[in-house]
């Protein structure tokens, strides 16, 4: 083995020199490090050490900013491909159905072009968005051409991170190997590959909300919403207040969004994904599901600049939901 130091070694050393010697990466260092990872220039043991040192330290907004820049440079998105709303879906749902998908489809039905991206399979016993799509006759796009087709046809398109950035998809699946999530789980939520004017993502742990918000500011984001949502997805709970971090016209704001329902709703004993389609078609009622759809829709209407505050946004969301095409799926 050569005694010459590997080019990636300095980045591991910056993070791992101990309590007094280590520091966070600068945005430029993070950009260079992630570029090497994506280009396959890093040994497996270096990648594991790098990810876990970041995990212990917790990623800084400057690091995430550099990571995002490196990924975006390698996505090769057609210049003409655009969406109105970028929606990250990486957590999966465990205790409730992914009702937020109905909110996304309602928006799409009303004319908003929604691009959703996510991952699946890295946590057992969870329901992932990609696995829900066939219920509605939708697909996970294999490339940008299919994304363009679906946005034109349905105003909704989904792409897996495995297709979007195969290396990031592989790293996400390392959770079962390393035993912990890595900063890539945060990074993917912030990608906004199509450069949509507005973006929404979800977090499970409260400290990650402000981190996403600060990273958005560094990236020059004009409008975004981070939700401490159900299960870590971008879904507002209807039976409790939701903690929201906004960037609106470039200005940051934190808000406690009010509940829709006065009492907590007991969880379903069995989660049947087919209930998503049944609720869409009006074949069943579901107090929690409908409330989650309306409350999530309402927050997005504020994000899109269509309503100034929660009260008016909720009323608009109710009207949108009631006006959905129940025969569309």
NORNORUR-V465793 format. One record per run of one state. SS is the DSSP state (@ for helix, = for strand, . for the rest). FROM is the first residue (numbers start at 1). LEN is the number of residues. If there is no record, write none. Layout:
ss & from & len
SS & FROM & LEN
SS & FROM & LEN
This chain:
ss & from & len
. & 1 & 8
@ & 9 & 8
. & 17 & 1
@ & 18 & 4
. & 22 & 5
@ & 27 & 12
. & 39 & 5
@ & 44 & 14
. & 58 & 3
@ & 61 & 12
. & 73 & 12
= & 85 & 5
. & 90 & 3
= & 93 & 1
. & 94 & 6
@ & 100 & 10
. & 110 & 4
= & 114 & 5
. & 119 & 8
= & 127 & 1
. & 128 & 1
@ & 129 & 8
. & 137 & 3
= & 140 & 2
. & 142 & 2
@ & 144 & 11
. & 155 & 1
= & 156 & 5
@ & 161 & 4
. & 165 & 1
@ & 166 & 7
. & 173 & 2
@ & 175 & 4
. & 179 & 4
@ & 183 & 7
. & 190 & 8
= & 198 & 6
. & 204 & 3
@ & 207 & 12
. & 219 & 4
= & 223 & 6
. & 229 & 1
@ & 230 & 3
. & 233 & 9
= & 242 & 7
. & 249 & 2
= & 251 & 7
. & 258 & 16
@ & 274 & 8
. & 282 & 5
@ & 287 & 17
. & 304 & 6
@ & 310 & 13
. & 323 & 7
